[in-house]
Amino acid sequence: MRAYTFDQFDLDRLKMTEQPTPTPGPGEVLVDLRALSLNYRDLLVIRGLYNRKLALPATPVSDGAGVVAAIGDGVTRVKAGDPVVGHFVADWLDGPFRGEYSASSLGTPGAGLAAEQAVVPEHALVAPPAGYDFAQASTLPIAALTAWSALVTEGRLQAGQTILTLGTGGVSIWAVQLAKALGATAIITSSSDEKLERARALGADHGINYTTNADWEREVLALTDGRGVDVVVETGGAGTLNQSMKATSPGGTLAILGALTGLSAEVSTGTILMKRLTLAGIYVDCRRAFEEMNAFLSAKSIEPVIDQRFVFDRLPDALRTMEAGGHFGKIVVEV
Ligand SMILES: NC(=O)c1ccc[n+]([C@@H]2O[C@H](COP(=O)([O-])OP(=O)(O)OC[C@H]3O[C@@H](n4cnc5c(N)ncnc54)[C@H](OP(=O)(O)O)[C@@H]3O)[C@@H](O)[C@H]2O)c1
């Protein structure tokens, strides 16, 4: 079977290789991958910016959906022929997050899915929402579940409340779709007026161009009668956090999840305490939340936004396309 590996932290070293078909051990499942979706994390992993100690060569990509090809001894949750989608933080099934769970994350240190077949633990698989094809299901494990974690698990978003999400990448577009389905008002920012139009067509109530409107937090306040939003899906990180805090209502929540503008910044702690803000660190979510989200997606018939599809041979081009940032929503690679 074919799998991508990289032997140095360099996207140019990502090559298709021929590998023996892996055999599932006890508690493991062999999955025939049918679709992958890309996340910013995949690029960071390949460039060595996520885990410099990763043993090379390694196979990247965290998110994938496919069909169970074979099961190891003792596997009871799935059987051959079942459609499945990977759960990113494989060992985080339910309850509070624990530090050791991150060692199980798919796409390093756990199994990378940029392959025709991969072996994963049975507990790292969930059933896709009803009616989803493989490409649609592949968009869920990181992007959709992170948006869900921000809005539902941490934000406790209620109908009638307002959210702000930054940029029009995979997490943000999912955040708009989920917020609308939850009965909330959605404000989104982008560097592109054309993307803001697309976001409005998808249901976003307001769009703000953060390039032509550098003081975008003032626009958010104006749109919310000076109050600010209830939940921020903070994909930006260091360069956007202070503005996002100003754009949040007293008592509101900032779901801190992204690093698009860097990882460290001087933060106005006065704003946090005077407004009694909650800053919630997000590392995707547990499997129970994934299954709850899937039930919600089925009930609401929400269709993932797939901006571009690539064939498996063009995975490196798909990663470069994501890096260029021209996409809107998710990029999928069909295996
Ligand atoms: N903690 C977690 O569990 C978790 C999970 C998933 C993702 N993340 C992180 O969240 C971030 C977003 O992930 P993603 O997969 O959605 O990325 P993505 O699909 O690559 O989205 C990138 C988009 O972000 C926007 N952007 C870039 N710089 C920006 C800025 N200064 N202000 C506002 N928006 C900006 C751009 O949108 P426009 O073109 O519209 O300007 C760009 O297209 C990444 O840092 C990723 O590592 C974290």
The ligand as a Gaussian input file, in Angstrom:
#p B3LYP/6-31G(d) Opt

LIG

0 1
 N       -6.289000      24.099000      19.710000
 C       -6.919000      23.298000      18.887000
 O       -7.514000      22.295000      19.313000
 C       -6.922000      23.616000      17.441000
 C       -7.693000      22.861000      16.551000
 C       -7.764000      23.248000      15.220000
 C       -7.028000      24.338000      14.784000
 N       -6.250000      25.023000      15.665000
 C       -5.508000      26.197000      15.243000
 O       -6.469000      27.184000      14.864000
 C       -5.966000      27.959000      13.802000
 C       -6.926000      27.871000      12.632000
 O       -6.933000      26.543000      12.156000
 P       -7.594000      26.181000      10.761000
 O       -7.350000      24.736000      10.533000
 O       -8.983000      26.716000      10.720000
 O       -6.649000      27.003000       9.789000
 P       -6.798000      27.346000       8.278000
 O       -7.920000      26.566000       7.659000
 O       -5.457000      27.246000       7.670000
 O       -7.268000      28.880000       8.325000
 C       -6.402000      29.909000       8.021000
 C       -7.200000      31.213000       7.892000
 O       -7.026000      31.993000       9.044000
 C       -7.192000      33.340000       8.719000
 N       -6.171000      34.209000       9.318000
 C       -4.852000      34.235000       9.099000
 N       -4.296000      35.241000       9.797000
 C       -5.314000      35.867000      10.456000
 C       -5.409000      36.995000      11.298000
 N       -4.350000      37.749000      11.604000
 N       -6.628000      37.346000      11.790000
 C       -7.711000      36.619000      11.493000
 N       -7.684000      35.544000      10.673000
 C       -6.502000      35.185000      10.167000
 C       -7.156000      33.443000       7.206000
 O       -8.505000      33.709000       6.801000
 P       -8.845000      34.826000       5.698000
 O       -8.217000      34.327000       4.420000
 O      -10.315000      34.830000       5.666000
 O       -8.256000      36.118000       6.156000
 C       -6.691000      32.069000       6.780000
 O       -7.235000      31.674000       5.557000
 C       -4.557000      27.428000      13.525000
 O       -3.630000      28.190000      14.265000
 C       -4.612000      26.019000      14.043000
 O       -3.332000      25.520000      14.383000
 C       -6.185000      24.666000      16.970000

